[in-house]
Amino acid sequence: MTDSAPIFDNKAHVRGNLDLSGAVWQRPPGPPSEGGDAEIAEVRHTDGATYIAMRNSQRPESVLVFTMSEWDAFLAGVRDGEFNLPEDQAR
């Protein structure tokens, strides 16, 4: 068993309580892709914070929620290629 960092969940009060009914979902321009498109929306919570919600257009019931700092870190990782497939697995 390895030691791991403690998990700090600063969104426990948001999970399941974020009202997405008025969310304005943004998607990439152009025709929809075969596997669905990533859609994002800024959503204000009753705690006064704004969160970024992200979903797949073909599975709108499954939503990831990011704080603004998490979203910034995610975008930095995307820009740095952190989530790219290894070359031997790329299409």
N, C-alpha and C positions, 0 to 999 in steps of 0.2 A: 504494500500500500504506500502510495506517495503522498507527501504533504501537498496541499493545495491552498491557494489564497482564499480567505473568507469571502463569501458571496454577500454583496451588499445590494439589496433590492430596493431601490428608491422609487419604484413604480408600483409597489404592492397595492397602494390605495387607488391606483388608476386601473389596474387590470380588471376587466369586466365591468368597469364603471365609466368608460369613456363613451360619450354619446356621439355616434358616427352618423346619426340620421340626417344631420345638416351638412355633412362633410362635402366639400367640393373636390372631387377626385380629379387629379391631373394625370394624363398619360402621354406617352410619346406621340409626336405627330405621325401621320401616315396610317395605312391600313393596319388593322389588328394582326398580331403575329399568331402563328399556329398554336404555340404553347401558352398564349396569354401574355399580357403586358404588365409590367410593374406600374402600379398607380400609387400616387402619394397624395396626401391631404394634410394641411395644417389644421389641428383640432384644439380648440380651447377647452380646458377642463375647469370644473368648479373650483379647483385649488388655485386658479389664477394663472397657471402655467399653460404654455402652448406646446403640444406634442406633435410629432410627425408620425402619421399612420401610413403604413405601406401594405399593399395587398397585390395579389395576382388577379387580373381582371376575370379570369376563368374560375377563381375560387375566392370570391369576395367575402366569404364568411371567415376566412383565415387572415387575420390582420396582425402585423408586427407593429409595436409602438416604441418610438424612440424619444428620449428627451432631446432637447436641442443640442446639447453637448455630445450625446451619443450619435446623433445624426451627422454632426460635423466630423466626428471621428470615422464614421462609416464612409462618408464621401471622400475623406482623405485616403482611406484604404482602397477605395475604388480607383481613385486617381493614381495611386502608387502601384496598382496591379496586384494588390494583396489577395484578391479573390479570383484571379485568372487561373484557368486550368493549366496544368503543365503542358508544354508543347506537344508531347506525345498523346495527350487526351483531347486537344483542341480539335474542333471540326474543321 
